[in-house]
Amino acid sequence: MRVLQATPAQLAAIDSVLEGKPTKPDANGQVLIRIRTAATMLDAHRATVWRMVKGGRLKVVEILPGSFRVRLADVLALAQEKEAA
């Protein structure tokens, strides 16, 4: 119901997230990215990202049935950990 009441700017932001395009983070840094994009950023395979989800290192958000995203901030934090190691 809230989507039906969204402004055109909000609808455009929703569309860009669903298409996997990067957007500017909101005040909380809540930008969602695809699992494939997270794997690319972490230089890992998608299966490895799913293992990170199952292991509790990443939290997944189901935006539609069968369509999952992870928070960009969480992926960037993991990438920094990987560089520091």
PDB file of N, CA, C and O in Angstrom:
ATOM      1  N   MET A   1       0.817  -1.192   0.000  1.00  0.00           N
ATOM      2  CA  MET A   1       0.000   0.000   0.000  1.00  0.00           C
ATOM      3  C   MET A   1       0.864   1.260   0.000  1.00  0.00           C
ATOM      4  O   MET A   1       0.527   2.258  -0.637  1.00  0.00           O
ATOM      5  N   ARG A   2       1.992   1.196   0.732  1.00  0.00           N
ATOM      6  CA  ARG A   2       2.859   2.368   0.807  1.00  0.00           C
ATOM      7  C   ARG A   2       3.463   2.701  -0.542  1.00  0.00           C
ATOM      8  O   ARG A   2       3.710   3.871  -0.836  1.00  0.00           O
ATOM      9  N   VAL A   3       3.707   1.684  -1.374  1.00  0.00           N
ATOM     10  CA  VAL A   3       4.278   1.935  -2.697  1.00  0.00           C
ATOM     11  C   VAL A   3       3.296   2.750  -3.531  1.00  0.00           C
ATOM     12  O   VAL A   3       3.704   3.623  -4.296  1.00  0.00           O
ATOM     13  N   LEU A   4       2.025   2.472  -3.387  1.00  0.00           N
ATOM     14  CA  LEU A   4       1.018   3.210  -4.145  1.00  0.00           C
ATOM     15  C   LEU A   4       0.968   4.683  -3.741  1.00  0.00           C
ATOM     16  O   LEU A   4       0.545   5.530  -4.528  1.00  0.00           O
ATOM     17  N   GLN A   5       1.395   4.986  -2.525  1.00  0.00           N
ATOM     18  CA  GLN A   5       1.374   6.361  -2.026  1.00  0.00           C
ATOM     19  C   GLN A   5       2.722   7.063  -2.164  1.00  0.00           C
ATOM     20  O   GLN A   5       2.872   8.204  -1.728  1.00  0.00           O
ATOM     21  N   ALA A   6       3.698   6.395  -2.763  1.00  0.00           N
ATOM     22  CA  ALA A   6       5.050   6.955  -2.886  1.00  0.00           C
ATOM     23  C   ALA A   6       5.068   8.097  -3.901  1.00  0.00           C
ATOM     24  O   ALA A   6       4.294   8.124  -4.858  1.00  0.00           O
ATOM     25  N   THR A   7       5.973   9.028  -3.658  1.00  0.00           N
ATOM     26  CA  THR A   7       6.163  10.139  -4.582  1.00  0.00           C
ATOM     27  C   THR A   7       6.907   9.640  -5.819  1.00  0.00           C
ATOM     28  O   THR A   7       7.498   8.561  -5.783  1.00  0.00           O
ATOM     29  N   PRO A   8       6.889  10.404  -6.908  1.00  0.00           N
ATOM     30  CA  PRO A   8       7.649   9.992  -8.095  1.00  0.00           C
ATOM     31  C   PRO A   8       9.142   9.797  -7.809  1.00  0.00           C
ATOM     32  O   PRO A   8       9.762   8.892  -8.369  1.00  0.00           O
ATOM     33  N   ALA A   9       9.719  10.628  -6.955  1.00  0.00           N
ATOM     34  CA  ALA A   9      11.137  10.483  -6.611  1.00  0.00           C
ATOM     35  C   ALA A   9      11.381   9.178  -5.862  1.00  0.00           C
ATOM     36  O   ALA A   9      12.381   8.499  -6.099  1.00  0.00           O
ATOM     37  N   GLN A  10      10.470   8.828  -4.959  1.00  0.00           N
ATOM     38  CA  GLN A  10      10.605   7.580  -4.217  1.00  0.00           C
ATOM     39  C   GLN A  10      10.451   6.380  -5.150  1.00  0.00           C
ATOM     40  O   GLN A  10      11.180   5.397  -5.017  1.00  0.00           O
ATOM     41  N   LEU A  11       9.521   6.451  -6.079  1.00  0.00           N
ATOM     42  CA  LEU A  11       9.337   5.369  -7.042  1.00  0.00           C
ATOM     43  C   LEU A  11      10.574   5.200  -7.923  1.00  0.00           C
ATOM     44  O   LEU A  11      10.965   4.076  -8.237  1.00  0.00           O
ATOM     45  N   ALA A  12      11.186   6.310  -8.319  1.00  0.00           N
ATOM     46  CA  ALA A  12      12.406   6.238  -9.127  1.00  0.00           C
ATOM     47  C   ALA A  12      13.535   5.576  -8.339  1.00  0.00           C
ATOM     48  O   ALA A  12      14.303   4.787  -8.892  1.00  0.00           O
ATOM     49  N   ALA A  13      13.636   5.898  -7.042  1.00  0.00           N
ATOM     50  CA  ALA A  13      14.663   5.289  -6.199  1.00  0.00           C
ATOM     51  C   ALA A  13      14.413   3.792  -6.042  1.00  0.00           C
ATOM     52  O   ALA A  13      15.354   2.999  -6.071  1.00  0.00           O
ATOM     53  N   ILE A  14      13.159   3.405  -5.877  1.00  0.00           N
ATOM     54  CA  ILE A  14      12.811   1.987  -5.760  1.00  0.00           C
ATOM     55  C   ILE A  14      13.183   1.255  -7.049  1.00  0.00           C
ATOM     56  O   ILE A  14      13.764   0.171  -7.005  1.00  0.00           O
ATOM     57  N   ASP A  15      12.851   1.846  -8.186  1.00  0.00           N
ATOM     58  CA  ASP A  15      13.169   1.231  -9.477  1.00  0.00           C
ATOM     59  C   ASP A  15      14.672   1.039  -9.645  1.00  0.00           C
ATOM     60  O   ASP A  15      15.111  -0.009 -10.119  1.00  0.00           O
ATOM     61  N   SER A  16      15.465   2.037  -9.263  1.00  0.00           N
ATOM     62  CA  SER A  16      16.914   1.922  -9.438  1.00  0.00           C
ATOM     63  C   SER A  16      17.496   0.829  -8.542  1.00  0.00           C
ATOM     64  O   SER A  16      18.421   0.130  -8.955  1.00  0.00           O
ATOM     65  N   VAL A  17      16.975   0.669  -7.330  1.00  0.00           N
ATOM     66  CA  VAL A  17      17.444  -0.390  -6.443  1.00  0.00           C
ATOM     67  C   VAL A  17      17.068  -1.751  -7.011  1.00  0.00           C
ATOM     68  O   VAL A  17      17.881  -2.675  -7.007  1.00  0.00           O
ATOM     69  N   LEU A  18      15.836  -1.876  -7.501  1.00  0.00           N
ATOM     70  CA  LEU A  18      15.393  -3.151  -8.064  1.00  0.00           C
ATOM     71  C   LEU A  18      16.166  -3.534  -9.320  1.00  0.00           C
ATOM     72  O   LEU A  18      16.318  -4.719  -9.617  1.00  0.00           O
ATOM     73  N   GLU A  19      16.652  -2.544 -10.058  1.00  0.00           N
ATOM     74  CA  GLU A  19      17.433  -2.800 -11.260  1.00  0.00           C
ATOM     75  C   GLU A  19      18.908  -3.017 -10.951  1.00  0.00           C
ATOM     76  O   GLU A  19      19.695  -3.305 -11.852  1.00  0.00           O
ATOM     77  N   GLY A  20      19.289  -2.880  -9.673  1.00  0.00           N
ATOM     78  CA  GLY A  20      20.667  -3.108  -9.280  1.00  0.00           C
ATOM     79  C   GLY A  20      21.595  -1.938  -9.534  1.00  0.00           C
ATOM     80  O   GLY A  20      22.815  -2.090  -9.468  1.00  0.00           O
ATOM     81  N   LYS A  21      21.033  -0.769  -9.826  1.00  0.00           N
ATOM     82  CA  LYS A  21      21.851   0.413 -10.072  1.00  0.00           C
ATOM     83  C   LYS A  21      22.238   1.054  -8.741  1.00  0.00           C
ATOM     84  O   LYS A  21      21.426   1.100  -7.817  1.00  0.00           O
ATOM     85  N   PRO A  22      23.465   1.545  -8.638  1.00  0.00           N
ATOM     86  CA  PRO A  22      23.856   2.202  -7.391  1.00  0.00           C
ATOM     87  C   PRO A  22      23.086   3.504  -7.199  1.00  0.00           C
ATOM     88  O   PRO A  22      22.820   4.236  -8.152  1.00  0.00           O
ATOM     89  N   THR A  23      22.741   3.768  -5.968  1.00  0.00           N
ATOM     90  CA  THR A  23      22.036   5.000  -5.625  1.00  0.00           C
ATOM     91  C   THR A  23      22.735   5.644  -4.443  1.00  0.00           C
ATOM     92  O   THR A  23      23.577   5.022  -3.795  1.00  0.00           O
ATOM     93  N   LYS A  24      22.393   6.863  -4.170  1.00  0.00           N
ATOM     94  CA  LYS A  24      22.958   7.536  -3.010  1.00  0.00           C
ATOM     95  C   LYS A  24      22.337   6.951  -1.746  1.00  0.00           C
ATOM     96  O   LYS A  24      21.128   6.727  -1.696  1.00  0.00           O
ATOM     97  N   PRO A  25      23.154   6.701  -0.727  1.00  0.00           N
ATOM     98  CA  PRO A  25      22.600   6.176   0.510  1.00  0.00           C
ATOM     99  C   PRO A  25      21.725   7.215   1.204  1.00  0.00           C
ATOM    100  O   PRO A  25      21.934   8.419   1.057  1.00  0.00           O
ATOM    101  N   ASP A  26      20.752   6.735   1.954  1.00  0.00           N
ATOM    102  CA  ASP A  26      19.948   7.655   2.746  1.00  0.00           C
ATOM    103  C   ASP A  26      20.709   7.974   4.023  1.00  0.00           C
ATOM    104  O   ASP A  26      21.882   7.617   4.139  1.00  0.00           O
ATOM    105  N   ALA A  27      20.081   8.630   4.972  1.00  0.00           N
ATOM    106  CA  ALA A  27      20.765   9.056   6.191  1.00  0.00           C
ATOM    107  C   ALA A  27      21.325   7.869   6.979  1.00  0.00           C
ATOM    108  O   ALA A  27      22.318   8.022   7.690  1.00  0.00           O
ATOM    109  N   ASN A  28      20.715   6.706   6.869  1.00  0.00           N
ATOM    110  CA  ASN A  28      21.166   5.534   7.607  1.00  0.00           C
ATOM    111  C   ASN A  28      22.114   4.655   6.795  1.00  0.00           C
ATOM    112  O   ASN A  28      22.577   3.631   7.297  1.00  0.00           O
ATOM    113  N   GLY A  29      22.411   5.031   5.554  1.00  0.00           N
ATOM    114  CA  GLY A  29      23.266   4.222   4.707  1.00  0.00           C
ATOM    115  C   GLY A  29      22.603   2.934   4.268  1.00  0.00           C
ATOM    116  O   GLY A  29      23.289   1.932   4.063  1.00  0.00           O
ATOM    117  N   GLN A  30      21.316   2.930   4.120  1.00  0.00           N
ATOM    118  CA  GLN A  30      20.550   1.728   3.828  1.00  0.00           C
ATOM    119  C   GLN A  30      20.375   1.499   2.330  1.00  0.00           C
ATOM    120  O   GLN A  30      19.246   1.486   1.839  1.00  0.00           O
ATOM    121  N   VAL A  31      21.445   1.322   1.614  1.00  0.00           N
ATOM    122  CA  VAL A  31      21.355   1.004   0.196  1.00  0.00           C
ATOM    123  C   VAL A  31      21.513  -0.502   0.058  1.00  0.00           C
ATOM    124  O   VAL A  31      22.425  -1.091   0.637  1.00  0.00           O
ATOM    125  N   LEU A  32      20.626  -1.122  -0.706  1.00  0.00           N
ATOM    126  CA  LEU A  32      20.664  -2.554  -0.911  1.00  0.00           C
ATOM    127  C   LEU A  32      21.280  -2.870  -2.268  1.00  0.00           C
ATOM    128  O   LEU A  32      21.024  -2.175  -3.252  1.00  0.00           O
ATOM    129  N   ILE A  33      22.090  -3.917  -2.314  1.00  0.00           N
ATOM    130  CA  ILE A  33      22.708  -4.330  -3.562  1.00  0.00           C
ATOM    131  C   ILE A  33      22.446  -5.824  -3.778  1.00  0.00           C
ATOM    132  O   ILE A  33      22.115  -6.557  -2.846  1.00  0.00           O
ATOM    133  N   ARG A  34      22.600  -6.247  -5.021  1.00  0.00           N
ATOM    134  CA  ARG A  34      22.390  -7.647  -5.372  1.00  0.00           C
ATOM    135  C   ARG A  34      23.507  -8.520  -4.820  1.00  0.00           C
ATOM    136  O   ARG A  34      24.611  -8.048  -4.546  1.00  0.00           O
ATOM    137  N   ILE A  35      23.202  -9.784  -4.664  1.00  0.00           N
ATOM    138  CA  ILE A  35      24.201 -10.755  -4.209  1.00  0.00           C
ATOM    139  C   ILE A  35      25.360 -10.809  -5.202  1.00  0.00           C
ATOM    140  O   ILE A  35      26.521 -10.889  -4.801  1.00  0.00           O
ATOM    141  N   ARG A  36      25.049 -10.765  -6.485  1.00  0.00           N
ATOM    142  CA  ARG A  36      26.075 -10.799  -7.535  1.00  0.00           C
ATOM    143  C   ARG A  36      27.010  -9.595  -7.395  1.00  0.00           C
ATOM    144  O   ARG A  36      28.225  -9.734  -7.531  1.00  0.00           O
ATOM    145  N   THR A  37      26.448  -8.420  -7.125  1.00  0.00           N
ATOM    146  CA  THR A  37      27.261  -7.211  -6.965  1.00  0.00           C
ATOM    147  C   THR A  37      28.137  -7.323  -5.729  1.00  0.00           C
ATOM    148  O   THR A  37      29.302  -6.925  -5.750  1.00  0.00           O
ATOM    149  N   ALA A  38      27.581  -7.862  -4.654  1.00  0.00           N
ATOM    150  CA  ALA A  38      28.357  -8.059  -3.430  1.00  0.00           C
ATOM    151  C   ALA A  38      29.520  -9.007  -3.686  1.00  0.00           C
ATOM    152  O   ALA A  38      30.628  -8.782  -3.199  1.00  0.00           O
ATOM    153  N   ALA A  39      29.269 -10.072  -4.453  1.00  0.00           N
ATOM    154  CA  ALA A  39      30.330 -11.028  -4.775  1.00  0.00           C
ATOM    155  C   ALA A  39      31.442 -10.350  -5.566  1.00  0.00           C
ATOM    156  O   ALA A  39      32.621 -10.596  -5.314  1.00  0.00           O
ATOM    157  N   THR A  40      31.078  -9.512  -6.506  1.00  0.00           N
ATOM    158  CA  THR A  40      32.076  -8.785  -7.296  1.00  0.00           C
ATOM    159  C   THR A  40      32.895  -7.858  -6.408  1.00  0.00           C
ATOM    160  O   THR A  40      34.118  -7.786  -6.536  1.00  0.00           O
ATOM    161  N   MET A  41      32.220  -7.149  -5.508  1.00  0.00           N
ATOM    162  CA  MET A  41      32.918  -6.215  -4.627  1.00  0.00           C
ATOM    163  C   MET A  41      33.874  -6.934  -3.680  1.00  0.00           C
ATOM    164  O   MET A  41      34.925  -6.399  -3.328  1.00  0.00           O
ATOM    165  N   LEU A  42      33.508  -8.149  -3.268  1.00  0.00           N
ATOM    166  CA  LEU A  42      34.334  -8.912  -2.336  1.00  0.00           C
ATOM    167  C   LEU A  42      35.323  -9.826  -3.052  1.00  0.00           C
ATOM    168  O   LEU A  42      36.089 -10.545  -2.410  1.00  0.00           O
ATOM    169  N   ASP A  43      35.304  -9.798  -4.393  1.00  0.00           N
ATOM    170  CA  ASP A  43      36.148 -10.674  -5.206  1.00  0.00           C
ATOM    171  C   ASP A  43      35.949 -12.128  -4.778  1.00  0.00           C
ATOM    172  O   ASP A  43      36.900 -12.866  -4.520  1.00  0.00           O
ATOM    173  N   ALA A  44      34.661 -12.507  -4.713  1.00  0.00           N
ATOM    174  CA  ALA A  44      34.293 -13.855  -4.286  1.00  0.00           C
ATOM    175  C   ALA A  44      33.194 -14.385  -5.202  1.00  0.00           C
ATOM    176  O   ALA A  44      32.636 -13.643  -6.009  1.00  0.00           O
ATOM    177  N   HIS A  45      32.897 -15.644  -5.071  1.00  0.00           N
ATOM    178  CA  HIS A  45      31.818 -16.266  -5.832  1.00  0.00           C
ATOM    179  C   HIS A  45      30.493 -16.014  -5.102  1.00  0.00           C
ATOM    180  O   HIS A  45      30.470 -15.802  -3.890  1.00  0.00           O
ATOM    181  N   ARG A  46      29.399 -16.039  -5.857  1.00  0.00           N
ATOM    182  CA  ARG A  46      28.077 -15.838  -5.243  1.00  0.00           C
ATOM    183  C   ARG A  46      27.799 -16.863  -4.147  1.00  0.00           C
ATOM    184  O   ARG A  46      27.188 -16.535  -3.130  1.00  0.00           O
ATOM    185  N   ALA A  47      28.244 -18.095  -4.349  1.00  0.00           N
ATOM    186  CA  ALA A  47      28.045 -19.125  -3.325  1.00  0.00           C
ATOM    187  C   ALA A  47      28.759 -18.756  -2.026  1.00  0.00           C
ATOM    188  O   ALA A  47      28.264 -19.039  -0.935  1.00  0.00           O
ATOM    189  N   THR A  48      29.916 -18.129  -2.150  1.00  0.00           N
ATOM    190  CA  THR A  48      30.655 -17.689  -0.974  1.00  0.00           C
ATOM    191  C   THR A  48      29.873 -16.615  -0.227  1.00  0.00           C
ATOM    192  O   THR A  48      29.848 -16.612   1.003  1.00  0.00           O
ATOM    193  N   VAL A  49      29.234 -15.705  -0.959  1.00  0.00           N
ATOM    194  CA  VAL A  49      28.421 -14.667  -0.322  1.00  0.00           C
ATOM    195  C   VAL A  49      27.255 -15.318   0.413  1.00  0.00           C
ATOM    196  O   VAL A  49      26.920 -14.906   1.524  1.00  0.00           O
ATOM    197  N   TRP A  50      26.634 -16.327  -0.191  1.00  0.00           N
ATOM    198  CA  TRP A  50      25.539 -17.028   0.489  1.00  0.00           C
ATOM    199  C   TRP A  50      26.038 -17.745   1.732  1.00  0.00           C
ATOM    200  O   TRP A  50      25.312 -17.830   2.722  1.00  0.00           O
ATOM    201  N   ARG A  51      27.266 -18.264   1.703  1.00  0.00           N
ATOM    202  CA  ARG A  51      27.832 -18.873   2.914  1.00  0.00           C
ATOM    203  C   ARG A  51      28.024 -17.830   4.003  1.00  0.00           C
ATOM    204  O   ARG A  51      27.832 -18.112   5.185  1.00  0.00           O
ATOM    205  N   MET A  52      28.405 -16.616   3.596  1.00  0.00           N
ATOM    206  CA  MET A  52      28.538 -15.520   4.563  1.00  0.00           C
ATOM    207  C   MET A  52      27.185 -15.173   5.178  1.00  0.00           C
ATOM    208  O   MET A  52      27.095 -14.857   6.364  1.00  0.00           O
ATOM    209  N   VAL A  53      26.144 -15.235   4.364  1.00  0.00           N
ATOM    210  CA  VAL A  53      24.791 -14.978   4.867  1.00  0.00           C
ATOM    211  C   VAL A  53      24.410 -16.061   5.873  1.00  0.00           C
ATOM    212  O   VAL A  53      23.944 -15.757   6.971  1.00  0.00           O
ATOM    213  N   LYS A  54      24.607 -17.327   5.496  1.00  0.00           N
ATOM    214  CA  LYS A  54      24.259 -18.436   6.390  1.00  0.00           C
ATOM    215  C   LYS A  54      25.098 -18.415   7.660  1.00  0.00           C
ATOM    216  O   LYS A  54      24.626 -18.823   8.722  1.00  0.00           O
ATOM    217  N   GLY A  55      26.336 -17.943   7.560  1.00  0.00           N
ATOM    218  CA  GLY A  55      27.220 -17.865   8.714  1.00  0.00           C
ATOM    219  C   GLY A  55      26.965 -16.653   9.594  1.00  0.00           C
ATOM    220  O   GLY A  55      27.572 -16.527  10.658  1.00  0.00           O
ATOM    221  N   GLY A  56      26.081 -15.762   9.173  1.00  0.00           N
ATOM    222  CA  GLY A  56      25.752 -14.598   9.980  1.00  0.00           C
ATOM    223  C   GLY A  56      26.639 -13.384   9.748  1.00  0.00           C
ATOM    224  O   GLY A  56      26.492 -12.383  10.450  1.00  0.00           O
ATOM    225  N   ARG A  57      27.546 -13.439   8.794  1.00  0.00           N
ATOM    226  CA  ARG A  57      28.420 -12.298   8.528  1.00  0.00           C
ATOM    227  C   ARG A  57      27.722 -11.219   7.717  1.00  0.00           C
ATOM    228  O   ARG A  57      28.094 -10.048   7.791  1.00  0.00           O
ATOM    229  N   LEU A  58      26.704 -11.608   6.934  1.00  0.00           N
ATOM    230  CA  LEU A  58      25.887 -10.668   6.153  1.00  0.00           C
ATOM    231  C   LEU A  58      24.422 -10.963   6.426  1.00  0.00           C
ATOM    232  O   LEU A  58      24.026 -12.116   6.598  1.00  0.00           O
ATOM    233  N   LYS A  59      23.631  -9.910   6.463  1.00  0.00           N
ATOM    234  CA  LYS A  59      22.186 -10.079   6.601  1.00  0.00           C
ATOM    235  C   LYS A  59      21.553  -9.858   5.240  1.00  0.00           C
ATOM    236  O   LYS A  59      21.928  -8.943   4.506  1.00  0.00           O
ATOM    237  N   VAL A  60      20.598 -10.698   4.914  1.00  0.00           N
ATOM    238  CA  VAL A  60      19.942 -10.638   3.623  1.00  0.00           C
ATOM    239  C   VAL A  60      18.544 -10.048   3.795  1.00  0.00           C
ATOM    240  O   VAL A  60      17.887 -10.255   4.815  1.00  0.00           O
ATOM    241  N   VAL A  61      18.105  -9.309   2.777  1.00  0.00           N
ATOM    242  CA  VAL A  61      16.769  -8.723   2.753  1.00  0.00           C
ATOM    243  C   VAL A  61      16.040  -9.287   1.546  1.00  0.00           C
ATOM    244  O   VAL A  61      16.527  -9.184   0.421  1.00  0.00           O
ATOM    245  N   GLU A  62      14.872  -9.883   1.773  1.00  0.00           N
ATOM    246  CA  GLU A  62      14.078 -10.412   0.666  1.00  0.00           C
ATOM    247  C   GLU A  62      13.112  -9.318   0.229  1.00  0.00           C
ATOM    248  O   GLU A  62      12.157  -9.004   0.939  1.00  0.00           O
ATOM    249  N   ILE A  63      13.364  -8.738  -0.943  1.00  0.00           N
ATOM    250  CA  ILE A  63      12.531  -7.622  -1.404  1.00  0.00           C
ATOM    251  C   ILE A  63      11.306  -8.099  -2.161  1.00  0.00           C
ATOM    252  O   ILE A  63      10.278  -7.422  -2.170  1.00  0.00           O
ATOM    253  N   LEU A  64      11.405  -9.250  -2.792  1.00  0.00           N
ATOM    254  CA  LEU A  64      10.300  -9.932  -3.454  1.00  0.00           C
ATOM    255  C   LEU A  64      10.510 -11.414  -3.196  1.00  0.00           C
ATOM    256  O   LEU A  64      11.626 -11.817  -2.867  1.00  0.00           O
ATOM    257  N   PRO A  65       9.480 -12.241  -3.333  1.00  0.00           N
ATOM    258  CA  PRO A  65       9.710 -13.667  -3.134  1.00  0.00           C
ATOM    259  C   PRO A  65      10.817 -14.181  -4.063  1.00  0.00           C
ATOM    260  O   PRO A  65      10.693 -14.131  -5.287  1.00  0.00           O
ATOM    261  N   GLY A  66      11.888 -14.670  -3.460  1.00  0.00           N
ATOM    262  CA  GLY A  66      13.006 -15.197  -4.232  1.00  0.00           C
ATOM    263  C   GLY A  66      14.003 -14.169  -4.714  1.00  0.00           C
ATOM    264  O   GLY A  66      14.950 -14.526  -5.414  1.00  0.00           O
ATOM    265  N   SER A  67      13.828 -12.901  -4.366  1.00  0.00           N
ATOM    266  CA  SER A  67      14.733 -11.831  -4.787  1.00  0.00           C
ATOM    267  C   SER A  67      15.370 -11.214  -3.544  1.00  0.00           C
ATOM    268  O   SER A  67      14.691 -10.588  -2.729  1.00  0.00           O
ATOM    269  N   PHE A  68      16.679 -11.399  -3.414  1.00  0.00           N
ATOM    270  CA  PHE A  68      17.377 -11.007  -2.197  1.00  0.00           C
ATOM    271  C   PHE A  68      18.399  -9.905  -2.457  1.00  0.00           C
ATOM    272  O   PHE A  68      18.954  -9.799  -3.551  1.00  0.00           O
ATOM    273  N   ARG A  69      18.636  -9.094  -1.440  1.00  0.00           N
ATOM    274  CA  ARG A  69      19.644  -8.038  -1.476  1.00  0.00           C
ATOM    275  C   ARG A  69      20.374  -8.021  -0.137  1.00  0.00           C
ATOM    276  O   ARG A  69      19.878  -8.536   0.865  1.00  0.00           O
ATOM    277  N   VAL A  70      21.571  -7.417  -0.141  1.00  0.00           N
ATOM    278  CA  VAL A  70      22.328  -7.194   1.093  1.00  0.00           C
ATOM    279  C   VAL A  70      22.648  -5.709   1.195  1.00  0.00           C
ATOM    280  O   VAL A  70      22.638  -4.994   0.193  1.00  0.00           O
ATOM    281  N   ARG A  71      22.929  -5.252   2.405  1.00  0.00           N
ATOM    282  CA  ARG A  71      23.240  -3.837   2.610  1.00  0.00           C
ATOM    283  C   ARG A  71      24.641  -3.527   2.107  1.00  0.00           C
ATOM    284  O   ARG A  71      25.591  -4.260   2.385  1.00  0.00           O
ATOM    285  N   LEU A  72      24.758  -2.439   1.367  1.00  0.00           N
ATOM    286  CA  LEU A  72      26.047  -2.004   0.842  1.00  0.00           C
ATOM    287  C   LEU A  72      27.025  -1.737   1.977  1.00  0.00           C
ATOM    288  O   LEU A  72      28.200  -2.085   1.869  1.00  0.00           O
ATOM    289  N   ALA A  73      26.569  -1.133   3.050  1.00  0.00           N
ATOM    290  CA  ALA A  73      27.448  -0.813   4.176  1.00  0.00           C
ATOM    291  C   ALA A  73      28.070  -2.078   4.768  1.00  0.00           C
ATOM    292  O   ALA A  73      29.242  -2.071   5.146  1.00  0.00           O
ATOM    293  N   ASP A  74      27.297  -3.163   4.852  1.00  0.00           N
ATOM    294  CA  ASP A  74      27.828  -4.422   5.377  1.00  0.00           C
ATOM    295  C   ASP A  74      28.888  -5.003   4.450  1.00  0.00           C
ATOM    296  O   ASP A  74      29.911  -5.512   4.907  1.00  0.00           O
ATOM    297  N   VAL A  75      28.640  -4.925   3.156  1.00  0.00           N
ATOM    298  CA  VAL A  75      29.600  -5.449   2.177  1.00  0.00           C
ATOM    299  C   VAL A  75      30.886  -4.631   2.214  1.00  0.00           C
ATOM    300  O   VAL A  75      31.980  -5.192   2.159  1.00  0.00           O
ATOM    301  N   LEU A  76      30.761  -3.316   2.307  1.00  0.00           N
ATOM    302  CA  LEU A  76      31.957  -2.469   2.373  1.00  0.00           C
ATOM    303  C   LEU A  76      32.760  -2.758   3.630  1.00  0.00           C
ATOM    304  O   LEU A  76      33.990  -2.733   3.596  1.00  0.00           O
ATOM    305  N   ALA A  77      32.084  -3.031   4.737  1.00  0.00           N
ATOM    306  CA  ALA A  77      32.776  -3.362   5.975  1.00  0.00           C
ATOM    307  C   ALA A  77      33.542  -4.679   5.830  1.00  0.00           C
ATOM    308  O   ALA A  77      34.676  -4.793   6.297  1.00  0.00           O
ATOM    309  N   LEU A  78      32.933  -5.661   5.193  1.00  0.00           N
ATOM    310  CA  LEU A  78      33.628  -6.934   4.941  1.00  0.00           C
ATOM    311  C   LEU A  78      34.821  -6.748   4.014  1.00  0.00           C
ATOM    312  O   LEU A  78      35.866  -7.369   4.208  1.00  0.00           O
ATOM    313  N   ALA A  79      34.664  -5.895   3.008  1.00  0.00           N
ATOM    314  CA  ALA A  79      35.760  -5.628   2.077  1.00  0.00           C
ATOM    315  C   ALA A  79      36.941  -4.982   2.808  1.00  0.00           C
ATOM    316  O   ALA A  79      38.097  -5.299   2.529  1.00  0.00           O
ATOM    317  N   GLN A  80      36.646  -4.082   3.735  1.00  0.00           N
ATOM    318  CA  GLN A  80      37.712  -3.441   4.505  1.00  0.00           C
ATOM    319  C   GLN A  80      38.419  -4.455   5.405  1.00  0.00           C
ATOM    320  O   GLN A  80      39.639  -4.413   5.559  1.00  0.00           O
ATOM    321  N   GLU A  81      37.641  -5.369   6.001  1.00  0.00           N
ATOM    322  CA  GLU A  81      38.243  -6.419   6.817  1.00  0.00           C
ATOM    323  C   GLU A  81      39.176  -7.277   5.971  1.00  0.00           C
ATOM    324  O   GLU A  81      40.262  -7.655   6.410  1.00  0.00           O
ATOM    325  N   LYS A  82      38.735  -7.579   4.751  1.00  0.00           N
ATOM    326  CA  LYS A  82      39.525  -8.424   3.856  1.00  0.00           C
ATOM    327  C   LYS A  82      40.837  -7.724   3.478  1.00  0.00           C
ATOM    328  O   LYS A  82      41.887  -8.362   3.406  1.00  0.00           O
ATOM    329  N   GLU A  83      40.768  -6.414   3.238  1.00  0.00           N
ATOM    330  CA  GLU A  83      41.986  -5.661   2.891  1.00  0.00           C
ATOM    331  C   GLU A  83      42.930  -5.566   4.068  1.00  0.00           C
ATOM    332  O   GLU A  83      44.147  -5.593   3.881  1.00  0.00           O
ATOM    333  N   ALA A  84      42.399  -5.456   5.285  1.00  0.00           N
ATOM    334  CA  ALA A  84      43.235  -5.319   6.462  1.00  0.00           C
ATOM    335  C   ALA A  84      43.952  -6.632   6.805  1.00  0.00           C
ATOM    336  O   ALA A  84      45.018  -6.619   7.421  1.00  0.00           O
ATOM    337  N   ALA A  85      43.370  -7.747   6.409  1.00  0.00           N
ATOM    338  CA  ALA A  85      43.960  -9.061   6.738  1.00  0.00           C
ATOM    339  C   ALA A  85      45.139  -9.418   5.886  1.00  0.00           C
ATOM    340  O   ALA A  85      45.723 -10.488   6.058  1.00  0.00           O
TER     341      ALA A  85
END
